[in-house]
Amino acid sequence: MPTLSIFYGIEVRMFWSDHPPPHFHVAYAGHLASIDILTLEFLAGTLPRGARLLVLQWAKEHQQELLEAFDYARDTSHRSG
């Protein structure tokens, strides 16, 4: 699972052949979460309040890039299989 960004100890990752809806994964201090790229809603897991706010702010600023990365990752994984 490639790491897309690391900030304040927060790791943002994406699986190469992940399933819809478009989403990304976050790891922080033993917490794991999956967040929908389009709605920025948590699909699974939790984060402490401060980390949650930072991740949502970051995701809003990088939403288009996240969507492109999700599409690229899915397209690339399907071609290599």
Backbone as XML, in Angstrom:
<?xml version="1.0"?>
<chain id="A" units="angstrom">
  <residue number="1" name="MET">
    <atom name="N" x="0.852" y="-1.165" z="0.000"/>
    <atom name="CA" x="0.000" y="0.000" z="0.000"/>
    <atom name="C" x="0.899" y="1.229" z="0.000"/>
  </residue>
  <residue number="2" name="PRO">
    <atom name="N" x="0.928" y="1.963" z="-1.087"/>
    <atom name="CA" x="1.778" y="3.150" z="-1.161"/>
    <atom name="C" x="1.342" y="4.235" z="-0.173"/>
  </residue>
  <residue number="3" name="THR">
    <atom name="N" x="2.327" y="4.906" z="0.387"/>
    <atom name="CA" x="2.065" y="6.046" z="1.257"/>
    <atom name="C" x="2.030" y="7.291" z="0.383"/>
  </residue>
  <residue number="4" name="LEU">
    <atom name="N" x="0.935" y="8.038" z="0.458"/>
    <atom name="CA" x="0.774" y="9.243" z="-0.349"/>
    <atom name="C" x="1.335" y="10.473" z="0.347"/>
  </residue>
  <residue number="5" name="SER">
    <atom name="N" x="1.217" y="10.492" z="1.690"/>
    <atom name="CA" x="1.685" y="11.662" z="2.429"/>
    <atom name="C" x="1.883" y="11.280" z="3.896"/>
  </residue>
  <residue number="6" name="ILE">
    <atom name="N" x="2.799" y="11.982" z="4.534"/>
    <atom name="CA" x="3.000" y="11.849" z="5.978"/>
    <atom name="C" x="3.125" y="13.261" z="6.546"/>
  </residue>
  <residue number="7" name="PHE">
    <atom name="N" x="2.313" y="13.579" z="7.540"/>
    <atom name="CA" x="2.386" y="14.870" z="8.203"/>
    <atom name="C" x="1.926" y="14.713" z="9.651"/>
  </residue>
  <residue number="8" name="TYR">
    <atom name="N" x="2.652" y="15.342" z="10.570"/>
    <atom name="CA" x="2.356" y="15.267" z="12.005"/>
    <atom name="C" x="2.187" y="13.830" z="12.490"/>
  </residue>
  <residue number="9" name="GLY">
    <atom name="N" x="2.932" y="12.913" z="11.910"/>
    <atom name="CA" x="2.837" y="11.511" z="12.301"/>
    <atom name="C" x="1.658" y="10.771" z="11.699"/>
  </residue>
  <residue number="10" name="ILE">
    <atom name="N" x="0.916" y="11.438" z="10.843"/>
    <atom name="CA" x="-0.258" y="10.856" z="10.175"/>
    <atom name="C" x="0.189" y="10.322" z="8.817"/>
  </residue>
  <residue number="11" name="GLU">
    <atom name="N" x="-0.108" y="9.060" z="8.540"/>
    <atom name="CA" x="0.239" y="8.458" z="7.249"/>
    <atom name="C" x="-1.031" y="8.277" z="6.419"/>
  </residue>
  <residue number="12" name="VAL">
    <atom name="N" x="-1.001" y="8.799" z="5.206"/>
    <atom name="CA" x="-2.112" y="8.661" z="4.271"/>
    <atom name="C" x="-1.691" y="7.654" z="3.220"/>
  </residue>
  <residue number="13" name="ARG">
    <atom name="N" x="-2.493" y="6.604" z="3.059"/>
    <atom name="CA" x="-2.135" y="5.505" z="2.157"/>
    <atom name="C" x="-3.298" y="5.154" z="1.229"/>
  </residue>
  <residue number="14" name="MET">
    <atom name="N" x="-2.952" y="4.394" z="0.174"/>
    <atom name="CA" x="-3.973" y="3.925" z="-0.759"/>
    <atom name="C" x="-3.551" y="2.565" z="-1.303"/>
  </residue>
  <residue number="15" name="PHE">
    <atom name="N" x="-4.473" y="1.622" z="-1.305"/>
    <atom name="CA" x="-4.212" y="0.306" z="-1.887"/>
    <atom name="C" x="-4.226" y="0.417" z="-3.407"/>
  </residue>
  <residue number="16" name="TRP">
    <atom name="N" x="-3.415" y="-0.399" z="-4.085"/>
    <atom name="CA" x="-3.363" y="-0.356" z="-5.542"/>
    <atom name="C" x="-4.625" y="-0.876" z="-6.196"/>
  </residue>
  <residue number="17" name="SER">
    <atom name="N" x="-5.228" y="-1.886" z="-5.661"/>
    <atom name="CA" x="-6.420" y="-2.454" z="-6.324"/>
    <atom name="C" x="-7.624" y="-2.383" z="-5.389"/>
  </residue>
  <residue number="18" name="ASP">
    <atom name="N" x="-7.823" y="-1.231" z="-4.773"/>
    <atom name="CA" x="-8.900" y="-1.083" z="-3.802"/>
    <atom name="C" x="-10.261" y="-0.998" z="-4.488"/>
  </residue>
  <residue number="19" name="HIS">
    <atom name="N" x="-11.287" y="-1.215" z="-3.718"/>
    <atom name="CA" x="-12.676" y="-1.269" z="-4.174"/>
    <atom name="C" x="-13.324" y="0.112" z="-4.065"/>
  </residue>
  <residue number="20" name="PRO">
    <atom name="N" x="-14.400" y="0.333" z="-4.832"/>
    <atom name="CA" x="-15.173" y="1.568" z="-4.662"/>
    <atom name="C" x="-15.877" y="1.553" z="-3.297"/>
  </residue>
  <residue number="21" name="PRO">
    <atom name="N" x="-16.291" y="2.678" z="-2.781"/>
    <atom name="CA" x="-16.145" y="4.017" z="-3.336"/>
    <atom name="C" x="-14.692" y="4.491" z="-3.210"/>
  </residue>
  <residue number="22" name="PRO">
    <atom name="N" x="-14.342" y="5.521" z="-3.984"/>
    <atom name="CA" x="-12.986" y="6.062" z="-3.883"/>
    <atom name="C" x="-12.698" y="6.486" z="-2.440"/>
  </residue>
  <residue number="23" name="HIS">
    <atom name="N" x="-11.603" y="5.974" z="-1.883"/>
    <atom name="CA" x="-11.279" y="6.278" z="-0.493"/>
    <atom name="C" x="-9.778" y="6.138" z="-0.264"/>
  </residue>
  <residue number="24" name="PHE">
    <atom name="N" x="-9.344" y="6.602" z="0.896"/>
    <atom name="CA" x="-7.954" y="6.444" z="1.289"/>
    <atom name="C" x="-7.919" y="5.973" z="2.735"/>
  </residue>
  <residue number="25" name="HIS">
    <atom name="N" x="-6.752" y="5.511" z="3.141"/>
    <atom name="CA" x="-6.568" y="4.956" z="4.476"/>
    <atom name="C" x="-5.622" y="5.859" z="5.264"/>
  </residue>
  <residue number="26" name="VAL">
    <atom name="N" x="-5.876" y="5.956" z="6.554"/>
    <atom name="CA" x="-5.059" y="6.785" z="7.433"/>
    <atom name="C" x="-4.610" y="5.946" z="8.628"/>
  </residue>
  <residue number="27" name="ALA">
    <atom name="N" x="-3.344" y="6.096" z="8.986"/>
    <atom name="CA" x="-2.806" y="5.467" z="10.193"/>
    <atom name="C" x="-2.191" y="6.562" z="11.055"/>
  </residue>
  <residue number="28" name="TYR">
    <atom name="N" x="-2.548" y="6.542" z="12.336"/>
    <atom name="CA" x="-2.003" y="7.529" z="13.262"/>
    <atom name="C" x="-2.028" y="6.975" z="14.684"/>
  </residue>
  <residue number="29" name="ALA">
    <atom name="N" x="-0.878" y="6.857" z="15.291"/>
    <atom name="CA" x="-0.754" y="6.469" z="16.704"/>
    <atom name="C" x="-1.595" y="5.245" z="17.064"/>
  </residue>
  <residue number="30" name="GLY">
    <atom name="N" x="-1.542" y="4.231" z="16.214"/>
    <atom name="CA" x="-2.283" y="3.006" z="16.489"/>
    <atom name="C" x="-3.731" y="3.027" z="16.038"/>
  </residue>
  <residue number="31" name="HIS">
    <atom name="N" x="-4.184" y="4.142" z="15.507"/>
    <atom name="CA" x="-5.553" y="4.261" z="14.990"/>
    <atom name="C" x="-5.523" y="4.072" z="13.482"/>
  </residue>
  <residue number="32" name="LEU">
    <atom name="N" x="-6.562" y="3.436" z="12.959"/>
    <atom name="CA" x="-6.709" y="3.245" z="11.517"/>
    <atom name="C" x="-8.081" y="3.728" z="11.097"/>
  </residue>
  <residue number="33" name="ALA">
    <atom name="N" x="-8.149" y="4.321" z="9.917"/>
    <atom name="CA" x="-9.426" y="4.789" z="9.397"/>
    <atom name="C" x="-9.404" y="4.764" z="7.878"/>
  </residue>
  <residue number="34" name="SER">
    <atom name="N" x="-10.594" y="4.648" z="7.295"/>
    <atom name="CA" x="-10.790" y="4.773" z="5.849"/>
    <atom name="C" x="-11.742" y="5.933" z="5.632"/>
  </residue>
  <residue number="35" name="ILE">
    <atom name="N" x="-11.420" y="6.787" z="4.656"/>
    <atom name="CA" x="-12.208" y="7.995" z="4.428"/>
    <atom name="C" x="-12.601" y="8.090" z="2.960"/>
  </residue>
  <residue number="36" name="ASP">
    <atom name="N" x="-13.877" y="8.332" z="2.718"/>
    <atom name="CA" x="-14.415" y="8.502" z="1.377"/>
    <atom name="C" x="-13.859" y="9.802" z="0.789"/>
  </residue>
  <residue number="37" name="ILE">
    <atom name="N" x="-13.302" y="9.734" z="-0.400"/>
    <atom name="CA" x="-12.695" y="10.917" z="-1.014"/>
    <atom name="C" x="-13.752" y="11.941" z="-1.427"/>
  </residue>
  <residue number="38" name="LEU">
    <atom name="N" x="-14.887" y="11.483" z="-1.928"/>
    <atom name="CA" x="-15.914" y="12.402" z="-2.425"/>
    <atom name="C" x="-16.653" y="13.125" z="-1.307"/>
  </residue>
  <residue number="39" name="THR">
    <atom name="N" x="-17.026" y="12.398" z="-0.256"/>
    <atom name="CA" x="-17.826" y="12.988" z="0.817"/>
    <atom name="C" x="-17.001" y="13.376" z="2.036"/>
  </residue>
  <residue number="40" name="LEU">
    <atom name="N" x="-15.766" y="12.870" z="2.127"/>
    <atom name="CA" x="-14.886" y="13.053" z="3.271"/>
    <atom name="C" x="-15.495" y="12.508" z="4.560"/>
  </residue>
  <residue number="41" name="GLU">
    <atom name="N" x="-16.348" y="11.498" z="4.418"/>
    <atom name="CA" x="-16.927" y="10.816" z="5.573"/>
    <atom name="C" x="-16.083" y="9.598" z="5.917"/>
  </residue>
  <residue number="42" name="PHE">
    <atom name="N" x="-16.033" y="9.276" z="7.199"/>
    <atom name="CA" x="-15.310" y="8.090" z="7.639"/>
    <atom name="C" x="-16.111" y="6.848" z="7.271"/>
  </residue>
  <residue number="43" name="LEU">
    <atom name="N" x="-15.472" y="5.928" z="6.553"/>
    <atom name="CA" x="-16.102" y="4.660" z="6.179"/>
    <atom name="C" x="-15.872" y="3.606" z="7.253"/>
  </residue>
  <residue number="44" name="ALA">
    <atom name="N" x="-14.729" y="3.684" z="7.910"/>
    <atom name="CA" x="-14.378" y="2.720" z="8.954"/>
    <atom name="C" x="-13.320" y="3.341" z="9.846"/>
  </residue>
  <residue number="45" name="GLY">
    <atom name="N" x="-13.273" y="2.906" z="11.086"/>
    <atom name="CA" x="-12.237" y="3.332" z="12.003"/>
    <atom name="C" x="-12.473" y="4.709" z="12.594"/>
  </residue>
  <residue number="46" name="THR">
    <atom name="N" x="-11.529" y="5.102" z="13.431"/>
    <atom name="CA" x="-11.612" y="6.397" z="14.103"/>
    <atom name="C" x="-10.213" y="6.996" z="14.222"/>
  </residue>
  <residue number="47" name="LEU">
    <atom name="N" x="-10.186" y="8.281" z="14.452"/>
    <atom name="CA" x="-8.950" y="9.005" z="14.731"/>
    <atom name="C" x="-9.229" y="9.952" z="15.891"/>
  </residue>
  <residue number="48" name="PRO">
    <atom name="N" x="-8.209" y="10.273" z="16.675"/>
    <atom name="CA" x="-8.393" y="11.304" z="17.694"/>
    <atom name="C" x="-8.820" y="12.619" z="17.023"/>
  </residue>
  <residue number="49" name="ARG">
    <atom name="N" x="-9.540" y="13.440" z="17.772"/>
    <atom name="CA" x="-10.133" y="14.670" z="17.222"/>
    <atom name="C" x="-9.123" y="15.534" z="16.460"/>
  </residue>
  <residue number="50" name="GLY">
    <atom name="N" x="-7.971" y="15.813" z="17.034"/>
    <atom name="CA" x="-6.986" y="16.667" z="16.369"/>
    <atom name="C" x="-6.509" y="16.086" z="15.055"/>
  </residue>
  <residue number="51" name="ALA">
    <atom name="N" x="-6.221" y="14.796" z="15.056"/>
    <atom name="CA" x="-5.775" y="14.132" z="13.829"/>
    <atom name="C" x="-6.898" y="14.120" z="12.801"/>
  </residue>
  <residue number="52" name="ARG">
    <atom name="N" x="-8.117" y="13.875" z="13.261"/>
    <atom name="CA" x="-9.273" y="13.856" z="12.344"/>
    <atom name="C" x="-9.411" y="15.197" z="11.642"/>
  </residue>
  <residue number="53" name="LEU">
    <atom name="N" x="-9.313" y="16.285" z="12.397"/>
    <atom name="CA" x="-9.446" y="17.615" z="11.798"/>
    <atom name="C" x="-8.328" y="17.892" z="10.797"/>
  </residue>
  <residue number="54" name="LEU">
    <atom name="N" x="-7.100" y="17.513" z="11.135"/>
    <atom name="CA" x="-5.975" y="17.708" z="10.217"/>
    <atom name="C" x="-6.149" y="16.907" z="8.932"/>
  </residue>
  <residue number="55" name="VAL">
    <atom name="N" x="-6.576" y="15.654" z="9.071"/>
    <atom name="CA" x="-6.764" y="14.790" z="7.895"/>
    <atom name="C" x="-7.857" y="15.336" z="6.998"/>
  </residue>
  <residue number="56" name="LEU">
    <atom name="N" x="-8.969" y="15.756" z="7.576"/>
    <atom name="CA" x="-10.070" y="16.266" z="6.756"/>
    <atom name="C" x="-9.691" y="17.559" z="6.050"/>
  </residue>
  <residue number="57" name="GLN">
    <atom name="N" x="-8.940" y="18.414" z="6.728"/>
    <atom name="CA" x="-8.466" y="19.653" z="6.095"/>
    <atom name="C" x="-7.520" y="19.313" z="4.943"/>
  </residue>
  <residue number="58" name="TRP">
    <atom name="N" x="-6.583" y="18.402" z="5.195"/>
    <atom name="CA" x="-5.633" y="17.989" z="4.159"/>
    <atom name="C" x="-6.373" y="17.371" z="2.970"/>
  </residue>
  <residue number="59" name="ALA">
    <atom name="N" x="-7.332" y="16.493" z="3.259"/>
    <atom name="CA" x="-8.064" y="15.803" z="2.195"/>
    <atom name="C" x="-8.870" y="16.786" z="1.351"/>
  </residue>
  <residue number="60" name="LYS">
    <atom name="N" x="-9.457" y="17.772" z="1.982"/>
    <atom name="CA" x="-10.223" y="18.773" z="1.234"/>
    <atom name="C" x="-9.309" y="19.535" z="0.270"/>
  </residue>
  <residue number="61" name="GLU">
    <atom name="N" x="-8.112" y="19.855" z="0.730"/>
    <atom name="CA" x="-7.152" y="20.575" z="-0.108"/>
    <atom name="C" x="-6.593" y="19.710" z="-1.235"/>
  </residue>
  <residue number="62" name="HIS">
    <atom name="N" x="-6.597" y="18.404" z="-1.058"/>
    <atom name="CA" x="-6.006" y="17.474" z="-2.028"/>
    <atom name="C" x="-7.032" y="16.526" z="-2.643"/>
  </residue>
  <residue number="63" name="GLN">
    <atom name="N" x="-8.291" y="16.890" z="-2.583"/>
    <atom name="CA" x="-9.374" y="15.998" z="-3.017"/>
    <atom name="C" x="-9.224" y="15.557" z="-4.475"/>
  </residue>
  <residue number="64" name="GLN">
    <atom name="N" x="-8.952" y="16.479" z="-5.366"/>
    <atom name="CA" x="-8.815" y="16.124" z="-6.783"/>
    <atom name="C" x="-7.626" y="15.195" z="-7.001"/>
  </residue>
  <residue number="65" name="GLU">
    <atom name="N" x="-6.515" y="15.476" z="-6.350"/>
    <atom name="CA" x="-5.330" y="14.613" z="-6.460"/>
    <atom name="C" x="-5.621" y="13.217" z="-5.921"/>
  </residue>
  <residue number="66" name="LEU">
    <atom name="N" x="-6.375" y="13.126" z="-4.832"/>
    <atom name="CA" x="-6.737" y="11.829" z="-4.262"/>
    <atom name="C" x="-7.599" y="11.029" z="-5.240"/>
  </residue>
  <residue number="67" name="LEU">
    <atom name="N" x="-8.562" y="11.700" z="-5.868"/>
    <atom name="CA" x="-9.410" y="11.018" z="-6.860"/>
    <atom name="C" x="-8.576" y="10.511" z="-8.024"/>
  </residue>
  <residue number="68" name="GLU">
    <atom name="N" x="-7.656" y="11.329" z="-8.500"/>
    <atom name="CA" x="-6.789" y="10.912" z="-9.601"/>
    <atom name="C" x="-5.902" y="9.743" z="-9.188"/>
  </residue>
  <residue number="69" name="ALA">
    <atom name="N" x="-5.383" y="9.763" z="-7.976"/>
    <atom name="CA" x="-4.544" y="8.668" z="-7.487"/>
    <atom name="C" x="-5.355" y="7.381" z="-7.367"/>
  </residue>
  <residue number="70" name="PHE">
    <atom name="N" x="-6.590" y="7.481" z="-6.893"/>
    <atom name="CA" x="-7.442" y="6.297" z="-6.765"/>
    <atom name="C" x="-7.716" y="5.699" z="-8.140"/>
  </residue>
  <residue number="71" name="ASP">
    <atom name="N" x="-8.085" y="6.537" z="-9.103"/>
    <atom name="CA" x="-8.349" y="6.064" z="-10.465"/>
    <atom name="C" x="-7.101" y="5.457" z="-11.081"/>
  </residue>
  <residue number="72" name="TYR">
    <atom name="N" x="-5.968" y="6.104" z="-10.905"/>
    <atom name="CA" x="-4.711" y="5.603" z="-11.459"/>
    <atom name="C" x="-4.340" y="4.253" z="-10.842"/>
  </residue>
  <residue number="73" name="ALA">
    <atom name="N" x="-4.473" y="4.158" z="-9.529"/>
    <atom name="CA" x="-4.128" y="2.914" z="-8.834"/>
    <atom name="C" x="-5.006" y="1.759" z="-9.310"/>
  </residue>
  <residue number="74" name="ARG">
    <atom name="N" x="-6.283" y="1.995" z="-9.442"/>
    <atom name="CA" x="-7.187" y="0.932" z="-9.902"/>
    <atom name="C" x="-6.886" y="0.570" z="-11.353"/>
  </residue>
  <residue number="75" name="ASP">
    <atom name="N" x="-6.669" y="1.561" z="-12.205"/>
    <atom name="CA" x="-6.389" y="1.313" z="-13.614"/>
    <atom name="C" x="-5.077" y="0.547" z="-13.784"/>
  </residue>
  <residue number="76" name="THR">
    <atom name="N" x="-4.063" y="0.958" z="-13.062"/>
    <atom name="CA" x="-2.757" y="0.323" z="-13.135"/>
    <atom name="C" x="-2.820" y="-1.125" z="-12.651"/>
  </residue>
  <residue number="77" name="SER">
    <atom name="N" x="-3.530" y="-1.375" z="-11.574"/>
    <atom name="CA" x="-3.593" y="-2.741" z="-11.025"/>
    <atom name="C" x="-4.359" y="-3.661" z="-11.971"/>
  </residue>
  <residue number="78" name="HIS">
    <atom name="N" x="-5.357" y="-3.145" z="-12.678"/>
    <atom name="CA" x="-6.124" y="-3.974" z="-13.610"/>
    <atom name="C" x="-5.307" y="-4.321" z="-14.856"/>
  </residue>
  <residue number="79" name="ARG">
    <atom name="N" x="-4.438" y="-3.401" z="-15.261"/>
    <atom name="CA" x="-3.608" y="-3.655" z="-16.452"/>
    <atom name="C" x="-2.545" y="-4.716" z="-16.191"/>
  </residue>
  <residue number="80" name="SER">
    <atom name="N" x="-1.998" y="-4.696" z="-14.961"/>
    <atom name="CA" x="-0.904" y="-5.623" z="-14.677"/>
    <atom name="C" x="-1.407" y="-7.034" z="-14.381"/>
  </residue>
  <residue number="81" name="GLY">
    <atom name="N" x="-2.712" y="-7.211" z="-14.171"/>
    <atom name="CA" x="-3.246" y="-8.517" z="-13.814"/>
    <atom name="C" x="-3.617" y="-9.291" z="-14.980"/>
  </residue>
</chain>
